[in-house]
Each structure stands twice: as structure tokens, then as C-alpha cells.
């Protein structure tokens, strides 16, 4: 993760650089895969929400069941700053996938599991078969925060999480002409709203 001082917008300066270890999950056959990073949302200068997910699974795709869809909380406040060090050049900071001893990565913890079956079932949704429009789509790629304006809980916020439907529909209209996606499905735009209390209050 890179931090730039943009006081002079024509000459941004790299001031902080931290290692962020990405989440991984296990697929069939025991193979490990790194989750895709779809969105990053800053809470303050040191704390971020990261939307992480697998690929190729969801409604309209061959794989019906997602193995990983989570929002992670990343904290860089105690991570080693490697900006200006030898690791800024050709020296690998994690040779063969192992972080160099003495380098402290950003702290990361799971915050929200989008695939939580109990929570999804409350709204008639699911992760996995049957392959219908209530199965979550693949590309969850957006986050936003809005205040609750609850004086009794000033650190509570609404976290909005949305998918990207890639304009996949059988009833589309674009550039002056109708179209039907070859997949034969209609992917809905979905928006989840979570009421959350953030571990660290945004500054």
C-alpha cells in the first residue's frame, strides 16, 4: 500500500509504503488461491476496508457457490514503512512467498462475510444452488459509508456494498439497438446495507 503526499499535485511524493498480505482460500484439490481485491475504502489515514472475493462463481456462471466473499479490515498504523529502502527497488520483500524477517505487514482481520448463509436466508438469498436470481452474482465491487445520525451510537455507520452486473441481461438496449446477452440470464443490480460499528472511528 502506497501513501503519497500530494501537497504539490504536480509533484506527488511517496512517503509511506507497507506490505499488505492478501487473504487466500482453498479450492478443490487443496490448492490455495489469493482472493481478488475488488474495492478499497479509506476510513482514516491508517484504516481501510477491502472487499475481497473469488472469481468464476455465482448466478449465471458455471460455478454456483462462492468460496470467498468478505470485507476485510486493514490497519497500517504499526506496519513497517519500506519506502526508500532496498525493498523499493529490485530486492524482493517476500522471496518465494515468505515475508522477510523484521518486516511487519499491515494487520488484517475479517470484518463481514458476504456469504453468511444465515444472514442471506433472512432476505431469501443464498450462495450456491439453485442457480436462480436469488443466488449472489460474482462481481461484488463497490462500498460506501453513510452516517446513521444516531446520537446514542455516534460511531455507527451504514455500509453499502454493491455488485456489478456487467450489463448482462436478455432485455438490454445499447447504442440505439436492443441486445440479449449470450448467457441467457438477467443479472440484477444488488445493494447490501449493513449497520456497523467500526473498530476505529474515522477521523
MOPEBEL-V994354 format. One record per residue. RES is the residue in three letters. SS is DSSP state (~ for helix, > for strand, _ for the rest). OMEGA is omega in whole degrees, -180 to 180 (NA if undefined). Layout:
res:RES ss:SS omega:OMEGA
res:RES ss:SS omega:OMEGA
This chain:
res:UNK ss:_ omega:-175
res:UNK ss:> omega:176
res:UNK ss:> omega:178
res:UNK ss:> omega:170
res:UNK ss:> omega:-177
res:UNK ss:_ omega:174
res:UNK ss:_ omega:172
res:UNK ss:_ omega:-172
res:UNK ss:_ omega:179
res:UNK ss:_ omega:-179
res:UNK ss:_ omega:179
res:UNK ss:_ omega:-178
res:UNK ss:> omega:176
res:UNK ss:> omega:-178
res:UNK ss:> omega:179
res:UNK ss:> omega:178
res:UNK ss:> omega:-175
res:UNK ss:_ omega:174
res:UNK ss:_ omega:174
res:UNK ss:_ omega:179
res:UNK ss:_ omega:-175
res:UNK ss:_ omega:180
res:UNK ss:_ omega:179
res:UNK ss:> omega:179
res:UNK ss:> omega:-176
res:UNK ss:> omega:178
res:UNK ss:_ omega:179
res:UNK ss:~ omega:-179
res:UNK ss:~ omega:178
res:UNK ss:~ omega:-180
res:UNK ss:_ omega:179
res:UNK ss:> omega:179
res:UNK ss:> omega:176
res:UNK ss:> omega:-179
res:UNK ss:_ omega:175
res:UNK ss:> omega:179
res:UNK ss:> omega:-172
res:UNK ss:> omega:-175
res:UNK ss:> omega:177
res:UNK ss:> omega:-178
res:UNK ss:> omega:-179
res:UNK ss:> omega:175
res:UNK ss:_ omega:173
res:UNK ss:_ omega:-174
res:UNK ss:_ omega:-176
res:UNK ss:_ omega:-173
res:UNK ss:> omega:-174
res:UNK ss:> omega:167
res:UNK ss:> omega:180
res:UNK ss:> omega:179
res:UNK ss:> omega:-174
res:UNK ss:> omega:-178
res:UNK ss:> omega:171
res:UNK ss:_ omega:-179
res:UNK ss:_ omega:174
res:UNK ss:_ omega:-179
res:UNK ss:> omega:179
res:UNK ss:_ omega:-179
res:UNK ss:_ omega:179
res:UNK ss:_ omega:-179
res:UNK ss:_ omega:-178
res:UNK ss:_ omega:177
res:UNK ss:> omega:-176
res:UNK ss:_ omega:-170
res:UNK ss:_ omega:175
res:UNK ss:_ omega:178
res:UNK ss:_ omega:-177
res:UNK ss:_ omega:170
res:UNK ss:> omega:-176
res:UNK ss:> omega:170
res:UNK ss:> omega:-178
res:UNK ss:> omega:175
res:UNK ss:> omega:-178
res:UNK ss:> omega:-179
res:UNK ss:> omega:-178
res:UNK ss:_ omega:-170
res:UNK ss:_ omega:-179
res:UNK ss:_ omega:-179
res:UNK ss:_ omega:178
res:UNK ss:_ omega:175
res:UNK ss:_ omega:-178
res:UNK ss:_ omega:178
res:UNK ss:_ omega:179
res:UNK ss:_ omega:179
res:UNK ss:_ omega:180
res:UNK ss:~ omega:-180
res:UNK ss:~ omega:173
res:UNK ss:~ omega:-177
res:UNK ss:_ omega:-175
res:UNK ss:_ omega:-179
res:UNK ss:_ omega:-178
res:UNK ss:_ omega:179
res:UNK ss:_ omega:178
res:UNK ss:_ omega:180
res:UNK ss:~ omega:-178
res:UNK ss:~ omega:176
res:UNK ss:~ omega:-180
res:UNK ss:_ omega:-178
res:UNK ss:_ omega:-180
res:UNK ss:_ omega:179
res:UNK ss:_ omega:179
res:UNK ss:_ omega:177
res:UNK ss:_ omega:180
res:UNK ss:_ omega:180
res:UNK ss:_ omega:173
res:UNK ss:_ omega:175
res:UNK ss:> omega:-179
res:UNK ss:> omega:176
res:UNK ss:> omega:179
res:UNK ss:> omega:-176
res:UNK ss:> omega:179
res:UNK ss:> omega:175
res:UNK ss:> omega:180
res:UNK ss:_ omega:-178
res:UNK ss:_ omega:-179
res:UNK ss:_ omega:-174
res:UNK ss:~ omega:-179
res:UNK ss:~ omega:-180
res:UNK ss:~ omega:180
res:UNK ss:~ omega:-177
res:UNK ss:~ omega:179
res:UNK ss:_ omega:-177
res:UNK ss:_ omega:179
res:UNK ss:_ omega:-180
res:UNK ss:_ omega:179
res:UNK ss:> omega:175
res:UNK ss:_ omega:-178
res:UNK ss:_ omega:-177
res:UNK ss:_ omega:2
res:UNK ss:_ omega:-180
res:UNK ss:_ omega:178
res:UNK ss:_ omega:-174
res:UNK ss:_ omega:175
res:UNK ss:_ omega:172
res:UNK ss:> omega:-177
res:UNK ss:_ omega:177
res:UNK ss:_ omega:-173
res:UNK ss:_ omega:-162
res:UNK ss:_ omega:172
res:UNK ss:> omega:-164
res:UNK ss:> omega:-178
res:UNK ss:> omega:176
res:UNK ss:> omega:174
res:UNK ss:> omega:180
res:UNK ss:> omega:174
res:UNK ss:> omega:-177
res:UNK ss:> omega:175
res:UNK ss:_ omega:-176
res:UNK ss:_ omega:178
res:UNK ss:_ omega:-177
res:UNK ss:~ omega:179
res:UNK ss:~ omega:-179
res:UNK ss:~ omega:-173
res:UNK ss:_ omega:-180
res:UNK ss:_ omega:178
res:UNK ss:> omega:179
res:UNK ss:> omega:169
res:UNK ss:> omega:176
res:UNK ss:> omega:179
res:UNK ss:> omega:-180
res:UNK ss:> omega:-175
res:UNK ss:> omega:177
res:UNK ss:> omega:174
res:UNK ss:_ omega:-177
res:UNK ss:_ omega:177
res:UNK ss:_ omega:-180
res:UNK ss:_ omega:-180
res:UNK ss:_ omega:-179
res:UNK ss:_ omega:174
res:UNK ss:_ omega:-174
res:UNK ss:_ omega:-177
res:UNK ss:> omega:175
res:UNK ss:> omega:-174
res:UNK ss:> omega:-179
res:UNK ss:_ omega:174
res:UNK ss:_ omega:-177
res:UNK ss:> omega:176
res:UNK ss:> omega:175
res:UNK ss:> omega:174
res:UNK ss:_ omega:-179
res:UNK ss:_ omega:-176
res:UNK ss:_ omega:-180
res:UNK ss:_ omega:-179
res:UNK ss:_ omega:-180
res:UNK ss:_ omega:173
res:UNK ss:_ omega:178
res:UNK ss:_ omega:179
res:UNK ss:_ omega:167
res:UNK ss:_ omega:-179
res:UNK ss:_ omega:178
res:UNK ss:> omega:175
res:UNK ss:> omega:176
res:UNK ss:> omega:178
res:UNK ss:> omega:169
res:UNK ss:> omega:-173
res:UNK ss:> omega:167
res:UNK ss:> omega:-175
res:UNK ss:_ omega:179
res:UNK ss:_ omega:176
res:UNK ss:_ omega:-180
res:UNK ss:_ omega:176
res:UNK ss:_ omega:-180
res:UNK ss:_ omega:NA
